[in-house]
Amino acid sequence: MAKADMDWKNIGFTYRQTEQRYVSDYKNGAWDNGRLTTDANVVLNECAGVLQYAQTVFEGLKAYTTEDGHIVTFRPDLNAKRMVDSAKRLEMPPFPEEQFIEAIEKVVAANADFVPPYGSGATLYIRPYMFGTNPVIGVKPADEYQFRVFVTPVGPYFSGGAKPITIRVCDYDRAAPHGTGHIKAGLNYAMSLYAIVDAHKQGFDENMYLDSATRTKVEETGGANFIFITRENKLVTPKSDTILPSITRRSLVHVAQEYLGMEVEEREVLFDEVKDFAECGLCGTAAVISPVGKIVDHGEEICFPSGMEKMGPVTKKLYDTLTGIQMGHIKAPDGWIKVIQ
């Protein structure tokens, strides 16, 4: 199939409608077999559960063209498992994991001409999501649901390269103890919008959220997990029941230990110790790693030795190794790469 006619190097990180998407409906206690459709529109009753009580969860992953020409996805099984956990927490029927992976394969294969070519820096972003569809006026779970997957080609998250960003310590809380911070629910992202818009108005790129119980421990940004590098080149990443378990973070932990021979600590990270780290980054699907050059805590600046010009040396090794695995330059651990037939 011929590639779509696009300026792949300059498409930006934005939504572009593609030809096919996947849809499956849950009715009478069961999911149907699912289907591909060319219709990008979702038609809902005005009282649909998702519209009234935000009963929706989603995932995000990417498809790549590797150097040898294969189209692949990265660890979709973990996205499938995480969506099951998210659905259970919001009293939604879990979408079967095998069917989830099958849906990803079908949608990517059906839109193969929208998968950017190798070397373009662009990828195909994949968005699986599900939501309550039937009318619900009382506060209760919906009885019917829809699972969908669409794809859209996107350029690099940082068009000019991954320059270190400046973030602030946020006065707002992202998640409560025993709340929904550990799942990928739409409601978590809705509550973060005010804080991120306010951060941008103040000249910051992102927010650092602290734990809401004591406001002494680092959590995440709302869209990415933190990684820190000590002056002894140890990888440290915050551990908390209210942090979303990032697939990218878990992959970086493995890369650090097994590929780079680094010591890794997954533990509670006190904000007071952040000033002592040598490097800081945010990790997630969109950018893989976003380097952080400066954190501002109500006027007090924490500037990392790695600086504001480029990614720190250890963070760069982590980034290069993981992206090398994704693009086929470096042998991947068993099960990490799913080739789309």
GIQUITA-V751497 format. One record per residue. RES is the residue in one small letter. SS is DSSP state (H for helix, E for strand, - for the rest). OMEGA is omega as a letter, one per 40 degrees, with the letter a starting at -180 (none if undefined). D_CENTER is the distance of its C-alpha to the mean C-alpha in Angstrom with 2 decimals. Layout:
BEGIN
RES;SS;OMEGA;D_CENTER / RES;SS;OMEGA;D_CENTER
END
This chain:
BEGIN
m;-;a;28.90 / a;-;i;29.06 / k;-;i;26.02 / a;-;a;25.55 / d;-;a;27.45 / m;-;i;24.92 / d;-;a;24.93 / w;H;a;21.92 / k;H;a;21.98 / n;H;a;21.93 / i;-;i;19.88 / g;-;i;17.42 / f;-;a;13.90 / t;-;a;15.13 / y;-;i;15.74 / r;-;a;18.57 / q;-;i;20.03 / t;-;a;20.66 / e;-;a;23.42 / q;-;i;22.25 / r;E;a;19.82 / y;E;i;20.04 / v;E;i;21.43 / s;E;a;22.61 / d;E;i;24.56 / y;E;i;25.35 / k;E;i;28.99 / n;-;i;31.79 / g;-;a;29.65 / a;E;i;28.06 / w;E;i;25.43 / d;-;a;27.14 / n;-;i;26.70 / g;-;a;24.44 / r;E;i;25.21 / l;E;i;24.18 / t;E;i;25.21 / t;-;a;25.67 / d;-;a;25.51 / a;-;a;22.42 / n;-;i;23.78 / v;-;i;23.26 / v;-;a;26.53 / l;-;i;26.67 / n;-;a;29.49 / e;-;a;29.69 / c;-;a;29.47 / a;E;a;26.46 / g;H;a;24.68 / v;H;a;21.35 / l;H;a;23.34 / q;H;a;25.38 / y;H;i;23.26 / a;-;a;19.58 / q;-;a;19.23 / t;E;i;15.94 / v;E;a;12.65 / f;E;i;9.84 / e;-;i;7.14 / g;-;i;5.36 / l;E;a;6.88 / k;E;i;9.70 / a;E;a;13.46 / y;E;i;15.64 / t;E;a;19.37 / t;-;a;20.67 / e;-;a;23.84 / d;-;i;26.00 / g;-;i;24.90 / h;-;i;22.85 / i;E;a;19.82 / v;E;i;17.25 / t;E;a;13.83 / f;E;i;12.10 / r;-;a;12.39 / p;H;i;12.05 / d;H;i;14.23 / l;H;i;11.72 / n;H;i;9.57 / a;H;a;13.09 / k;H;a;14.08 / r;H;i;11.32 / m;H;i;12.17 / v;H;i;15.75 / d;H;i;15.34 / s;H;a;13.83 / a;H;a;16.67 / k;H;a;19.30 / r;H;i;18.60 / l;-;i;19.19 / e;-;i;22.17 / m;-;a;20.80 / p;-;a;21.96 / p;-;i;19.42 / f;-;a;18.82 / p;-;a;20.39 / e;H;i;18.17 / e;H;i;20.49 / q;H;i;20.56 / f;H;a;16.76 / i;H;i;16.90 / e;H;i;20.05 / a;H;i;18.52 / i;H;a;15.84 / e;H;a;18.81 / k;H;a;21.01 / v;H;i;18.87 / v;H;a;18.00 / a;H;a;21.67 / a;H;i;22.98 / n;-;a;21.19 / a;H;a;21.89 / d;H;i;23.65 / f;H;i;20.50 / v;-;a;18.74 / p;-;a;19.41 / p;-;i;22.02 / y;-;i;21.67 / g;-;a;22.16 / s;-;a;21.05 / g;-;a;17.85 / a;-;i;16.18 / t;E;i;14.02 / l;E;i;13.65 / y;E;a;10.41 / i;E;a;10.50 / r;E;i;9.99 / p;E;i;11.66 / y;E;i;12.90 / m;E;a;16.10 / f;E;i;18.53 / g;E;a;22.11 / t;-;a;24.65 / n;-;a;28.16 / p;E;i;30.06 / v;-;a;29.64 / i;-;i;31.80 / g;-;a;32.17 / v;-;a;29.33 / k;-;i;28.29 / p;-;i;25.75 / a;-;i;26.12 / d;-;a;28.02 / e;-;a;26.40 / y;E;i;22.82 / q;E;i;21.17 / f;E;a;18.25 / r;E;i;17.16 / v;E;i;15.13 / f;E;i;15.32 / v;E;i;14.46 / t;E;i;14.91 / p;E;a;15.68 / v;E;i;14.11 / g;-;i;15.52 / p;-;a;14.24 / y;-;i;12.10 / f;-;a;15.22 / s;-;a;18.23 / g;-;a;20.68 / g;-;a;19.01 / a;-;i;16.90 / k;-;i;19.42 / p;-;a;19.06 / i;E;i;18.12 / t;E;a;19.92 / i;E;i;18.47 / r;E;i;20.53 / v;E;a;21.02 / c;-;i;20.44 / d;-;i;23.28 / y;-;i;21.20 / d;-;i;19.66 / r;-;a;16.09 / a;-;i;17.03 / a;-;i;20.39 / p;-;a;21.61 / h;-;i;21.61 / g;-;a;19.39 / t;-;a;16.00 / g;-;a;13.73 / h;-;i;12.74 / i;-;a;11.52 / k;-;a;9.00 / a;E;i;11.95 / g;H;a;12.57 / l;H;i;15.24 / n;H;a;13.14 / y;H;i;11.70 / a;H;a;15.25 / m;H;a;16.85 / s;H;a;14.86 / l;H;a;16.05 / y;H;a;19.53 / a;H;a;18.57 / i;H;i;16.42 / v;H;i;19.19 / d;H;i;21.73 / a;H;i;20.15 / h;H;i;20.27 / k;H;a;23.84 / q;-;i;24.73 / g;-;i;23.57 / f;-;a;20.45 / d;-;a;17.07 / e;E;i;15.07 / n;E;i;16.03 / m;E;i;16.40 / y;-;i;16.75 / l;E;i;19.41 / d;-;a;20.26 / s;-;a;22.13 / a;-;a;24.94 / t;-;a;26.32 / r;-;i;24.30 / t;-;a;24.97 / k;E;i;21.79 / v;E;i;18.52 / e;-;i;15.46 / e;E;a;12.24 / t;-;a;11.60 / g;-;i;10.06 / g;-;a;6.76 / a;-;i;6.81 / n;E;i;9.26 / f;E;i;12.65 / i;E;i;14.69 / f;E;i;18.41 / i;E;i;21.19 / t;-;i;24.68 / r;-;i;27.85 / e;-;i;28.59 / n;-;i;25.44 / k;-;i;23.89 / l;E;i;20.12 / v;E;i;19.48 / t;E;a;16.32 / p;E;i;16.66 / k;-;a;17.23 / s;-;i;17.43 / d;-;a;17.45 / t;-;i;15.69 / i;-;i;12.50 / l;-;i;9.38 / p;-;a;9.68 / s;-;i;6.82 / i;H;i;7.63 / t;H;i;7.69 / r;H;i;9.93 / r;H;i;11.99 / s;H;i;12.55 / l;H;i;13.65 / v;H;i;15.95 / h;H;i;17.54 / v;H;a;17.96 / a;H;a;19.57 / q;H;a;21.92 / e;H;a;22.86 / y;H;a;22.74 / l;-;i;23.60 / g;-;a;25.68 / m;-;i;24.15 / e;-;a;24.64 / v;E;i;21.57 / e;E;i;21.60 / e;E;a;19.09 / r;E;i;20.95 / e;-;i;21.41 / v;-;i;21.42 / l;E;i;24.01 / f;H;a;23.54 / d;H;a;27.09 / e;H;a;26.22 / v;H;a;23.48 / k;H;a;26.37 / d;H;a;27.42 / f;-;a;24.40 / a;-;a;24.79 / e;E;i;21.24 / c;E;i;17.97 / g;E;i;14.46 / l;E;a;10.93 / c;E;i;8.36 / g;E;a;4.73 / t;-;a;4.16 / a;-;a;6.19 / a;-;a;8.91 / v;E;i;8.82 / i;E;i;11.10 / s;E;a;12.48 / p;E;i;15.95 / v;E;i;17.51 / g;E;a;21.23 / k;E;i;22.37 / i;E;a;21.77 / v;E;i;24.25 / d;E;i;25.53 / h;-;i;27.89 / g;-;i;29.65 / e;E;a;29.52 / e;E;i;27.64 / i;E;a;26.02 / c;E;a;26.05 / f;-;a;24.74 / p;-;a;27.22 / s;-;i;24.82 / g;-;a;25.50 / m;-;a;24.15 / e;-;a;24.92 / k;-;i;22.66 / m;-;i;20.10 / g;-;a;21.92 / p;H;a;23.57 / v;H;i;21.89 / t;H;i;18.36 / k;H;i;19.42 / k;H;i;20.61 / l;H;a;17.36 / y;H;a;15.52 / d;H;a;18.38 / t;H;a;18.59 / l;H;i;15.06 / t;H;i;15.09 / g;H;i;18.64 / i;H;a;17.73 / q;H;a;15.25 / m;H;i;18.02 / g;-;i;20.82 / h;-;a;22.69 / i;-;a;22.34 / k;-;a;23.02 / a;-;i;20.06 / p;-;a;20.48 / d;-;i;21.69 / g;-;a;19.27 / w;-;a;16.24 / i;E;i;17.03 / k;E;i;17.79 / v;E;i;20.32 / i;-;a;20.66 / q;-;none;24.40
END
